[in-house]
Amino acid sequence: MSANVLDPWNNRRPSLKVSEITGPFKKWGLDFIGPIYPAALNGHRYLLVATDYTTKWIKATSLPDCPARSTTEFLYSYILARYGCPEELISDQGSHFINQAIKCLVDEFFISHKTSTA
């Protein structure tokens, strides 16, 4: 196909957004895994996993359930305190990520929180 000919399908496709990454530990993806059966010996059924977009470094913890408070404590203790303040967090739209506790945390540290579709 020559460069002068317009592609009739080109107008119907949504444009893709390029995700820019500025450096290691600046952009993290968050997700819960579970419930897992059978439960672990300590009764935990969920895993909270954070993945750095640049290095693919993973931090994870097990939890008995997935409330907002546990998510906030994990972000503060395992991400902010160890790797510094990220520029961006990516998560799904689950209630454990979209709540007042997480909003206060990202507002206090000037973190951009973006959500993806399920």
N, C-alpha and C positions, 0 to 999 in steps of 0.2 A: 504494500500500500504506500503510495507516495505521500510526501509531507503536505502536499497541497489539498489532498482529499480529506474532508472531515469525516470522522468516524461517527455514524449515526447513533451508536450506543454510548458514546462518550458523555452526552448530555444527561443520560439517565442514571449514571453511576454516581453515588455520593463520593465526594473527595475524602481521601484518607488523611487523618491528622498525624503529622510526624511528631513523635515524642522525643524531645531533646533531653539528654542526660548530661549533666554538667560535671559529674565526677563520682568516685566511689562513696557510697553511704549517703548520697543526696536524695535518692528516690527509692522508696520501699513499697513493695506490694504486700498486702495483708489478707489472710484468709483463714477461716476455720475449717477443720476437717472433723467430721463426726456426725452423729454419735457412732462410736466404735464399739462393737460387741465381739467378744465379751470385754467387759471393763478391765482396766489395769488392776493390779493388786491394790493400789491405793484408791480405787473407785473412780478414777478419772476416765471420762468417755470422749473428751474432745482434745484436739490439738490446735493451738493457735500458732500459725506459721507466718513469719515475715521474711521476705526475700529481697535482697538488694538488687536493683536492676542492672548495675554495672558489673559487679564482681560475682553475682549469683550466690553470695554468702547467705546462708540460712540461719535464722534464730527461731527456735520453736520451744514451746512449753506445753505441758499437758494440764488440763483443767477439768474439774468435775462437771461444770456447766459453762455456758458462754455469756455471762452478763457483761454489761458495759464497764463496770468497775474493774473486772479482771483484765479486760482489753486495755483500759487506760493504764493500769499498773504495769502491764507487760510493756506497753509503748515507752513509758517513762523509765522503767528499770532496765530493760534489755536493749532498747534502741537509743533513746536520748542520752542516758547516762553513760553508755559505753561507746557510742559511735558519733556523738554530737547531734546537733539538731538537723534533721533532714529538711530539704526544701519542699518535698512533695511526698504524700502518701496516697496510694491507690488501693481501694477496697471495693467490695461489692456494696449493695445497698441494704445489708442486713441491719437489724436493730442494734446489734452489738457494735457496729461501726458508725451508725447514724444516730447519735443521741447527744444529750447536753454535755455529758462528761468528756466525750471526745472533742466536741466543738470547743469547749473551754480550753482543753489541752492544745489543740492546734492554733487557736486564737492567741493564747498566751505566748507560744513559741514561734508565731508567724509562719506556720506550716500550711502549705496548700494541700487541701484534702480533696481528691477527685474520686468519683465513684464510677464503676463500670456497670454494665448490664449483667444480669445473671447468666 
